[in-house]
Amino acid sequence: MSNKILLLGLALLFISSCKEQDYKVTENIQTKEISGNKQISLNGTWELIGFYNYKDNVVVDSFSNNTISRQVKMYSDNKVMWCKLLKSDSIEFFGYGSYNHNDDILTETLEFGSAFMNDIIQEQQEFNFKLQLSENRFEQIEIDEEGNKIYSENYVRVE
């Protein structure tokens, strides 16, 4: 893992950790079918509501996404774009690219982004996450080289 990616992760955790809030740990919600055999899709608009930190694959800490920033992610059939509003810098952070997911893996391949993200994209374009998806919520979980959970971004469906 490059230093820039590690710094980005730490910066995001620092920014979001100003207001701690307890979250009930969700059960495994990676089911792709709901009643009537309707497929659950990432298509739509999602808002970041919080983070989980893991130790030994168990949630040990949770933080809400507080008023310092707001992050929205939008998925179409093949494309993803996310943006984060920082009160201190209105042009950071955003990223755009393609994605795919199957079973419990989400892969985002970024093409371009804000100045900070473009530096990261030059070193690494593809980002892989463990995915836990339900109809109106998803968690993208960063995993280490051995498959252990590190932290997650937790989203709710806006549209």
TORKENU-442075 format. One record per residue (C-alpha): residue number from 0; residue in three letters; y negated, z negated, x. Coordinates in pm, whole numbers, plus 50000, padded with zeros to 5 digits. Layout:
N
<rec num="NUM" residuo="ALA" v="Y" w="Z" u="X"/>
...
% end
This chain:
159
<rec num="0" residuo="MET" v="50000" w="50000" u="50000"/>
<rec num="1" residuo="SER" v="49670" w="50099" u="50151"/>
<rec num="2" residuo="ASN" v="49393" w="49848" u="50209"/>
<rec num="3" residuo="LYS" v="49161" w="50030" u="49968"/>
<rec num="4" residuo="ILE" v="49410" w="50004" u="49683"/>
<rec num="5" residuo="LEU" v="49467" w="49637" u="49760"/>
<rec num="6" residuo="LEU" v="49090" w="49580" u="49768"/>
<rec num="7" residuo="LEU" v="49051" w="49762" u="49436"/>
<rec num="8" residuo="GLY" v="49318" w="49545" u="49279"/>
<rec num="9" residuo="LEU" v="49162" w="49227" u="49414"/>
<rec num="10" residuo="ALA" v="48815" w="49338" u="49302"/>
<rec num="11" residuo="LEU" v="48940" w="49408" u="48950"/>
<rec num="12" residuo="LEU" v="49114" w="49070" u="48935"/>
<rec num="13" residuo="PHE" v="48805" w="48893" u="49067"/>
<rec num="14" residuo="ILE" v="48576" w="49065" u="48819"/>
<rec num="15" residuo="SER" v="48804" w="48991" u="48528"/>
<rec num="16" residuo="SER" v="48897" w="48635" u="48623"/>
<rec num="17" residuo="CYS" v="48561" w="48478" u="48549"/>
<rec num="18" residuo="LYS" v="48680" w="48368" u="48207"/>
<rec num="19" residuo="GLU" v="49036" w="48245" u="48180"/>
<rec num="20" residuo="GLN" v="49212" w="48267" u="47846"/>
<rec num="21" residuo="ASP" v="49567" w="48180" u="47754"/>
<rec num="22" residuo="TYR" v="49779" w="48466" u="47628"/>
<rec num="23" residuo="LYS" v="50113" w="48430" u="47467"/>
<rec num="24" residuo="VAL" v="50360" w="48613" u="47687"/>
<rec num="25" residuo="THR" v="50496" w="48904" u="47490"/>
<rec num="26" residuo="GLU" v="50861" w="48984" u="47468"/>
<rec num="27" residuo="ASN" v="50988" w="49308" u="47608"/>
<rec num="28" residuo="ILE" v="50808" w="49569" u="47394"/>
<rec num="29" residuo="GLN" v="50914" w="49890" u="47559"/>
<rec num="30" residuo="THR" v="51080" w="50021" u="47239"/>
<rec num="31" residuo="LYS" v="50970" w="50377" u="47171"/>
<rec num="32" residuo="GLU" v="51078" w="50399" u="46806"/>
<rec num="33" residuo="ILE" v="50945" w="50211" u="46507"/>
<rec num="34" residuo="SER" v="51044" w="50217" u="46141"/>
<rec num="35" residuo="GLY" v="51106" w="50564" u="46002"/>
<rec num="36" residuo="ASN" v="51196" w="50696" u="46352"/>
<rec num="37" residuo="LYS" v="50828" w="50754" u="46430"/>
<rec num="38" residuo="GLN" v="50778" w="50783" u="46805"/>
<rec num="39" residuo="ILE" v="50529" w="50551" u="46970"/>
<rec num="40" residuo="SER" v="50282" w="50743" u="47181"/>
<rec num="41" residuo="LEU" v="50019" w="50661" u="47439"/>
<rec num="42" residuo="ASN" v="49795" w="50927" u="47281"/>
<rec num="43" residuo="GLY" v="49471" w="50768" u="47172"/>
<rec num="44" residuo="THR" v="49205" w="50530" u="47294"/>
<rec num="45" residuo="TRP" v="49289" w="50189" u="47438"/>
<rec num="46" residuo="GLU" v="49072" w="49898" u="47550"/>
<rec num="47" residuo="LEU" v="49159" w="49657" u="47828"/>
<rec num="48" residuo="ILE" v="49185" w="49304" u="47692"/>
<rec num="49" residuo="GLY" v="49324" w="49113" u="47987"/>
<rec num="50" residuo="PHE" v="49552" w="49074" u="48284"/>
<rec num="51" residuo="TYR" v="49870" w="48890" u="48377"/>
<rec num="52" residuo="ASN" v="49956" w="48774" u="48728"/>
<rec num="53" residuo="TYR" v="50327" w="48746" u="48804"/>
<rec num="54" residuo="LYS" v="50534" w="48541" u="49045"/>
<rec num="55" residuo="ASP" v="50909" w="48598" u="49061"/>
<rec num="56" residuo="ASN" v="50866" w="48843" u="48768"/>
<rec num="57" residuo="VAL" v="50729" w="48569" u="48540"/>
<rec num="58" residuo="VAL" v="50370" w="48548" u="48412"/>
<rec num="59" residuo="VAL" v="50202" w="48262" u="48600"/>
<rec num="60" residuo="ASP" v="49841" w="48328" u="48507"/>
<rec num="61" residuo="SER" v="49642" w="48527" u="48255"/>
<rec num="62" residuo="PHE" v="49281" w="48634" u="48234"/>
<rec num="63" residuo="SER" v="49081" w="48799" u="47961"/>
<rec num="64" residuo="ASN" v="48864" w="49099" u="48026"/>
<rec num="65" residuo="ASN" v="48534" w="48925" u="47984"/>
<rec num="66" residuo="THR" v="48176" w="49032" u="47934"/>
<rec num="67" residuo="ILE" v="48118" w="49134" u="48297"/>
<rec num="68" residuo="SER" v="48290" w="49465" u="48237"/>
<rec num="69" residuo="ARG" v="48449" w="49681" u="47970"/>
<rec num="70" residuo="GLN" v="48730" w="49928" u="48035"/>
<rec num="71" residuo="VAL" v="48860" w="50202" u="47808"/>
<rec num="72" residuo="LYS" v="49152" w="50438" u="47870"/>
<rec num="73" residuo="MET" v="49211" w="50760" u="47677"/>
<rec num="74" residuo="TYR" v="49535" w="50958" u="47670"/>
<rec num="75" residuo="SER" v="49585" w="51307" u="47527"/>
<rec num="76" residuo="ASP" v="49917" w="51492" u="47535"/>
<rec num="77" residuo="ASN" v="49898" w="51541" u="47915"/>
<rec num="78" residuo="LYS" v="49571" w="51397" u="48044"/>
<rec num="79" residuo="VAL" v="49435" w="51050" u="48108"/>
<rec num="80" residuo="MET" v="49081" w="50933" u="48168"/>
<rec num="81" residuo="TRP" v="48962" w="50580" u="48212"/>
<rec num="82" residuo="CYS" v="48620" w="50435" u="48263"/>
<rec num="83" residuo="LYS" v="48495" w="50088" u="48337"/>
<rec num="84" residuo="LEU" v="48144" w="49977" u="48254"/>
<rec num="85" residuo="LEU" v="48004" w="49748" u="48518"/>
<rec num="86" residuo="LYS" v="47665" w="49603" u="48441"/>
<rec num="87" residuo="SER" v="47582" w="49613" u="48812"/>
<rec num="88" residuo="ASP" v="47662" w="49985" u="48857"/>
<rec num="89" residuo="SER" v="47671" w="50223" u="48562"/>
<rec num="90" residuo="ILE" v="47843" w="50508" u="48753"/>
<rec num="91" residuo="GLU" v="48144" w="50315" u="48884"/>
<rec num="92" residuo="PHE" v="48448" w="50316" u="48801"/>
<rec num="93" residuo="PHE" v="48624" w="50612" u="48641"/>
<rec num="94" residuo="GLY" v="48922" w="50833" u="48701"/>
<rec num="95" residuo="TYR" v="49067" w="51151" u="48551"/>
<rec num="96" residuo="GLY" v="49403" w="51321" u="48585"/>
<rec num="97" residuo="SER" v="49740" w="51383" u="48428"/>
<rec num="98" residuo="TYR" v="50014" w="51144" u="48328"/>
<rec num="99" residuo="ASN" v="50367" w="51123" u="48203"/>
<rec num="100" residuo="HIS" v="50590" w="50844" u="48090"/>
<rec num="101" residuo="ASN" v="50954" w="50803" u="48011"/>
<rec num="102" residuo="ASP" v="51165" w="50501" u="47943"/>
<rec num="103" residuo="ASP" v="50963" w="50223" u="48101"/>
<rec num="104" residuo="ILE" v="50776" w="50410" u="48378"/>
<rec num="105" residuo="LEU" v="50417" w="50539" u="48355"/>
<rec num="106" residuo="THR" v="50296" w="50778" u="48625"/>
<rec num="107" residuo="GLU" v="49928" w="50872" u="48651"/>
<rec num="108" residuo="THR" v="49823" w="51144" u="48894"/>
<rec num="109" residuo="LEU" v="49447" w="51131" u="48943"/>
<rec num="110" residuo="GLU" v="49250" w="51446" u="49025"/>
<rec num="111" residuo="PHE" v="48904" w="51296" u="49067"/>
<rec num="112" residuo="GLY" v="48696" w="50990" u="48989"/>
<rec num="113" residuo="SER" v="48388" w="50794" u="49080"/>
<rec num="114" residuo="ALA" v="48281" w="50773" u="49445"/>
<rec num="115" residuo="PHE" v="48494" w="50464" u="49512"/>
<rec num="116" residuo="MET" v="48795" w="50611" u="49332"/>
<rec num="117" residuo="ASN" v="48764" w="50945" u="49515"/>
<rec num="118" residuo="ASP" v="48809" w="50756" u="49843"/>
<rec num="119" residuo="ILE" v="49130" w="50603" u="49705"/>
<rec num="120" residuo="ILE" v="49248" w="50936" u="49559"/>
<rec num="121" residuo="GLN" v="49216" w="51097" u="49904"/>
<rec num="122" residuo="GLU" v="49482" w="50854" u="50027"/>
<rec num="123" residuo="GLN" v="49694" w="50828" u="49712"/>
<rec num="124" residuo="GLN" v="49684" w="51042" u="49397"/>
<rec num="125" residuo="GLU" v="49993" w="50914" u="49217"/>
<rec num="126" residuo="PHE" v="50012" w="50567" u="49064"/>
<rec num="127" residuo="ASN" v="50335" w="50435" u="48916"/>
<rec num="128" residuo="PHE" v="50361" w="50144" u="48677"/>
<rec num="129" residuo="LYS" v="50625" w="49971" u="48472"/>
<rec num="130" residuo="LEU" v="50531" w="50039" u="48109"/>
<rec num="131" residuo="GLN" v="50577" w="49808" u="47813"/>
<rec num="132" residuo="LEU" v="50464" w="49999" u="47505"/>
<rec num="133" residuo="SER" v="50445" w="49907" u="47139"/>
<rec num="134" residuo="GLU" v="50257" w="50071" u="46855"/>
<rec num="135" residuo="ASN" v="49921" w="49902" u="46918"/>
<rec num="136" residuo="ARG" v="49955" w="49744" u="47262"/>
<rec num="137" residuo="PHE" v="50068" w="49836" u="47609"/>
<rec num="138" residuo="GLU" v="50095" w="49677" u="47950"/>
<rec num="139" residuo="GLN" v="50089" w="49876" u="48272"/>
<rec num="140" residuo="ILE" v="50250" w="49659" u="48534"/>
<rec num="141" residuo="GLU" v="50199" w="49703" u="48908"/>
<rec num="142" residuo="ILE" v="50525" w="49655" u="49094"/>
<rec num="143" residuo="ASP" v="50593" w="49604" u="49463"/>
<rec num="144" residuo="GLU" v="50829" w="49806" u="49683"/>
<rec num="145" residuo="GLU" v="51125" w="49595" u="49568"/>
<rec num="146" residuo="GLY" v="51049" w="49639" u="49197"/>
<rec num="147" residuo="ASN" v="50899" w="49294" u="49143"/>
<rec num="148" residuo="LYS" v="50606" w="49257" u="48903"/>
<rec num="149" residuo="ILE" v="50268" w="49178" u="49066"/>
<rec num="150" residuo="TYR" v="50008" w="49204" u="48789"/>
<rec num="151" residuo="SER" v="49946" w="49390" u="48466"/>
<rec num="152" residuo="GLU" v="49656" w="49540" u="48278"/>
<rec num="153" residuo="ASN" v="49697" w="49472" u="47906"/>
<rec num="154" residuo="TYR" v="49551" w="49711" u="47648"/>
<rec num="155" residuo="VAL" v="49515" w="49728" u="47270"/>
<rec num="156" residuo="ARG" v="49482" w="50046" u="47069"/>
<rec num="157" residuo="VAL" v="49127" w="50122" u="46954"/>
<rec num="158" residuo="GLU" v="49205" w="50455" u="46790"/>
% end
